[in-house]
Amino acid sequence: MIVADPAATGRVVADAVCRLLAERPDGVLGLATGSSPLPAYRELVRRHRAGEVSFRQARAFLLDEYVGLPPGHPQAYRSVIERELTGALDIPAAAVRGPDGTAHDLGAECAAYEAAIAAAGGIDLQVLGVGADGHIGFNEPSSSLGSRTRLKTLTARTRRDNARFFGGVDQVPRHVLTQGVGTILEARHLVLVAAGEAKAEAIARAVEGPVTAMTPASSLQLHPHASVVVDEAAAAGLRLTDYYREAYAGKPSWQGL
């Protein structure tokens, strides 16, 4: 779906989340950090404060986490998601879970995280951003499309991209725990959101390029219910924009995103 601007992407994604929770108040959400989902999170907070949606029965799983950051570190993704979204909602803190990047046995923690997602019945709606190199979560180019939650080493490019949050690249952890591409693809609905011209090439490769481990986001082409929501700038590299606009305009109102 192509919309006018980042604020419009936020409204579309918020509509999908609210529709899920209206049908299933105990729905399971997958939450990504980064700049792309922020308009959606701000819109969800606004709607919650207006009394339009409750998260009291919902559960949420984070997509990834840095390894080695102490609890409460401002850039730990559990802290970030609480600051940007869940801390302003009525979702219980215990209902929001992320992989523990301080665990003594990181391999066992990854297995436990997979088990926790399965025990919750799987993720109903997974919000995703996309990196300029086509990564989703911290699944960098060349990541296995069947991968599960695991330890990953960050590329120099990703560490440079995130250095602005840490006050320098030397402060950015070298390792993360991330849901794998295979884990992500098990969510029942994937909603990838992107805005800005810096994401245009990645979106074009993900949507219209070949399915390849070199562009992990292209794995969404294999999913039975994957939605890509972009603004005009992020859609600039797509070839079939007229078709996408016509297809969305012709969707029945009951179908949703």
C-alpha positions as CSV (number, residue, x, y, z in Angstrom):
1,M,0.0,0.0,0.0
2,I,1.4,3.4,-1.0
3,V,0.3,6.4,1.1
4,A,1.2,10.1,1.2
5,D,3.6,10.4,4.1
6,P,4.9,8.7,7.3
7,A,1.9,9.8,9.3
8,A,-0.4,8.0,6.9
9,T,1.7,4.8,7.2
10,G,1.1,5.0,11.0
11,R,-2.6,5.2,10.6
12,V,-2.8,2.2,8.3
13,V,-0.7,0.0,10.6
14,A,-2.6,1.2,13.7
15,D,-5.9,0.3,11.8
16,A,-4.5,-3.3,11.4
17,V,-3.6,-3.6,15.1
18,C,-6.9,-2.2,16.3
19,R,-8.8,-4.5,13.9
20,L,-6.9,-7.5,15.4
21,L,-7.6,-6.5,19.0
22,A,-11.3,-5.8,18.2
23,E,-11.6,-9.4,17.0
24,R,-9.2,-10.9,19.5
25,P,-8.6,-8.8,22.6
26,D,-5.9,-11.3,23.7
27,G,-4.1,-11.1,20.4
28,V,-0.3,-11.6,20.2
29,L,1.7,-8.7,18.7
30,G,5.3,-8.7,17.4
31,L,6.9,-5.4,17.9
32,A,9.9,-3.9,16.1
33,T,12.0,-0.9,17.1
34,G,13.5,1.7,14.8
35,S,12.2,4.8,13.1
36,S,9.7,3.3,10.6
37,P,7.2,1.9,13.1
38,L,7.2,5.1,15.2
39,P,4.2,6.8,13.5
40,A,2.2,3.7,14.1
41,Y,3.1,3.5,17.7
42,R,2.3,7.2,18.2
43,E,-1.1,6.7,16.6
44,L,-1.8,3.6,18.8
45,V,-1.0,5.6,21.9
46,R,-3.3,8.4,20.7
47,R,-6.1,6.0,20.1
48,H,-5.6,4.3,23.5
49,R,-5.7,7.6,25.3
50,A,-8.9,8.4,23.4
51,G,-10.5,5.2,24.6
52,E,-10.6,3.7,21.2
53,V,-8.5,0.5,21.9
54,S,-7.3,-1.5,24.9
55,F,-4.3,-3.7,25.2
56,R,-5.1,-5.1,28.6
57,Q,-5.4,-8.7,27.4
58,A,-2.8,-8.5,24.6
59,R,0.6,-10.0,24.7
60,A,3.7,-8.8,22.8
61,F,7.1,-10.2,21.7
62,L,10.1,-8.1,20.7
63,L,11.9,-8.8,17.5
64,D,15.4,-8.5,18.8
65,E,17.7,-7.3,21.5
66,Y,21.3,-6.2,22.0
67,V,23.7,-8.5,23.8
68,G,25.3,-7.3,27.0
69,L,23.4,-4.1,27.7
70,P,22.4,-4.0,31.4
71,P,18.7,-4.0,32.4
72,G,17.3,-0.5,32.1
73,H,19.9,0.7,29.6
74,P,18.2,3.4,27.5
75,Q,19.1,1.7,24.2
76,A,18.1,-1.8,25.3
77,Y,15.1,-2.5,23.0
78,R,13.0,-3.5,26.0
79,S,13.6,0.1,27.3
80,V,13.0,1.6,23.8
81,I,9.7,-0.1,23.2
82,E,8.5,0.8,26.7
83,R,9.4,4.4,26.1
84,E,7.9,4.6,22.6
85,L,4.8,2.4,23.1
86,T,4.0,0.0,25.8
87,G,4.6,2.3,28.8
88,A,1.8,4.5,27.5
89,L,-0.7,1.6,27.1
90,D,-2.6,-0.6,29.5
91,I,-0.7,-3.7,28.5
92,P,0.8,-5.4,31.6
93,A,4.5,-5.2,31.8
94,A,4.7,-9.0,32.2
95,A,2.9,-9.5,29.0
96,V,5.7,-7.8,27.0
97,R,8.7,-10.2,26.5
98,G,12.0,-9.8,24.6
99,P,15.0,-12.1,24.3
100,D,17.4,-11.6,27.3
101,G,20.7,-10.3,26.0
102,T,22.3,-10.6,29.4
103,A,21.6,-14.4,29.7
104,H,24.5,-16.5,30.8
105,D,23.6,-19.1,28.1
106,L,22.6,-17.2,25.1
107,G,21.8,-20.4,23.0
108,A,19.5,-21.6,25.7
109,E,17.8,-18.2,25.9
110,C,17.2,-18.3,22.1
111,A,15.6,-21.7,22.4
112,A,13.5,-20.5,25.4
113,Y,12.3,-17.5,23.4
114,E,11.2,-19.7,20.5
115,A,9.3,-21.9,23.0
116,A,7.6,-18.9,24.6
117,I,6.3,-17.6,21.3
118,A,5.0,-21.1,20.5
119,A,3.4,-21.4,24.0
120,A,1.6,-18.1,23.3
121,G,0.0,-19.6,20.2
122,G,2.3,-17.8,17.8
123,I,2.3,-14.1,16.8
124,D,-0.9,-12.8,15.2
125,L,0.6,-9.6,13.7
126,Q,4.3,-8.8,13.4
127,V,5.3,-5.2,12.8
128,L,8.5,-5.0,10.8
129,G,10.8,-2.3,9.6
130,V,13.5,-2.8,6.9
131,G,17.1,-1.7,6.8
132,A,18.6,0.1,3.8
133,D,20.4,-3.2,3.0
134,G,17.2,-5.1,3.1
135,H,17.5,-6.7,6.6
136,I,14.6,-7.5,8.8
137,G,15.1,-7.8,12.5
138,F,18.9,-8.2,12.7
139,N,18.9,-10.7,9.9
140,E,21.6,-9.2,7.8
141,P,22.1,-10.0,4.1
142,S,23.0,-13.7,3.6
143,S,21.0,-14.8,6.6
144,S,19.3,-18.1,6.2
145,L,15.6,-17.8,5.2
146,G,14.9,-20.7,7.5
147,S,16.8,-19.3,10.5
148,R,15.4,-19.3,14.0
149,T,16.0,-17.0,17.0
150,R,19.8,-16.8,17.4
151,L,22.9,-14.8,18.2
152,K,24.1,-12.6,15.3
153,T,27.2,-10.4,14.8
154,L,26.3,-6.9,13.5
155,T,27.9,-5.6,10.4
156,A,30.0,-2.5,10.5
157,R,27.3,-0.7,8.4
158,T,24.6,-1.6,10.9
159,R,26.8,-0.5,13.8
160,R,27.5,2.8,12.1
161,D,23.8,3.3,11.4
162,N,23.0,2.8,15.1
163,A,25.9,4.8,16.4
164,R,23.8,8.0,16.7
165,F,21.8,6.3,19.5
166,F,24.9,5.4,21.5
167,G,27.2,8.4,21.2
168,G,29.7,6.7,18.9
169,V,30.2,3.4,17.0
170,D,32.5,2.1,19.7
171,Q,29.6,2.0,22.1
172,V,27.3,-0.1,19.9
173,P,27.3,-3.7,20.9
174,R,28.7,-6.1,18.4
175,H,26.2,-8.9,19.0
176,V,22.4,-9.2,19.2
177,L,19.7,-11.8,19.7
178,T,17.2,-11.7,16.9
179,Q,14.2,-13.7,15.7
180,G,15.3,-15.5,12.6
181,V,13.7,-15.1,9.2
182,G,12.0,-18.5,9.6
183,T,10.6,-17.4,13.0
184,I,9.3,-14.1,11.5
185,L,7.6,-16.0,8.7
186,E,5.5,-18.0,11.1
187,A,3.5,-14.9,12.3
188,R,0.0,-15.0,10.8
189,H,0.2,-11.4,9.4
190,L,3.4,-9.5,8.6
191,V,3.2,-5.8,8.3
192,L,6.3,-4.2,7.0
193,V,6.4,-0.4,7.1
194,A,8.9,2.0,5.6
195,A,9.2,5.7,4.8
196,G,11.7,8.0,3.1
197,E,13.9,7.7,0.0
198,A,16.7,6.0,1.9
199,K,14.4,2.9,2.0
200,A,13.4,3.0,-1.7
201,E,16.0,0.6,-3.0
202,A,15.4,-1.9,-0.2
203,I,11.7,-1.8,-0.8
204,A,12.0,-2.3,-4.5
205,R,14.3,-5.3,-4.0
206,A,12.0,-6.8,-1.3
207,V,8.8,-6.4,-3.2
208,E,9.8,-6.8,-6.9
209,G,13.2,-8.5,-6.8
210,P,14.0,-12.2,-6.5
211,V,13.6,-14.0,-3.2
212,T,17.1,-14.1,-1.9
213,A,19.0,-14.3,1.4
214,M,20.9,-11.2,0.2
215,T,17.7,-9.3,0.8
216,P,16.1,-10.9,3.8
217,A,13.0,-8.7,3.5
218,S,12.3,-10.4,0.1
219,S,11.2,-13.5,2.2
220,L,7.9,-11.8,2.7
221,Q,7.0,-12.8,-0.9
222,L,6.7,-16.3,0.5
223,H,4.2,-15.4,3.1
224,P,0.4,-15.9,2.6
225,H,-0.5,-12.7,4.4
226,A,2.2,-10.0,4.1
227,S,1.4,-6.3,3.8
228,V,3.9,-3.6,2.8
229,V,3.0,-0.1,3.8
230,V,5.2,2.7,2.4
231,D,5.1,6.4,1.7
232,E,5.6,8.0,-1.7
233,A,9.3,8.4,-1.1
234,A,9.9,4.8,-0.1
235,A,7.8,3.7,-3.1
236,A,10.0,5.6,-5.6
237,G,11.9,2.5,-6.8
238,L,8.9,0.3,-7.5
239,R,7.9,-0.4,-11.1
240,L,4.2,-1.4,-10.6
241,T,3.0,1.5,-8.5
242,D,-0.1,2.0,-10.6
243,Y,-1.1,-1.6,-10.1
244,Y,-0.6,-1.4,-6.4
245,R,-2.7,1.7,-6.1
246,E,-5.5,0.2,-8.2
247,A,-5.4,-3.1,-6.2
248,Y,-5.7,-1.4,-2.9
249,A,-8.4,1.0,-4.1
250,G,-10.4,-2.0,-5.2
251,K,-10.1,-4.0,-2.0
252,P,-13.4,-4.8,-0.3
253,S,-13.9,-2.8,2.9
254,W,-14.3,-6.1,4.9
255,Q,-10.9,-7.4,3.9
256,G,-8.8,-5.0,5.8
257,L,-5.0,-4.7,5.3
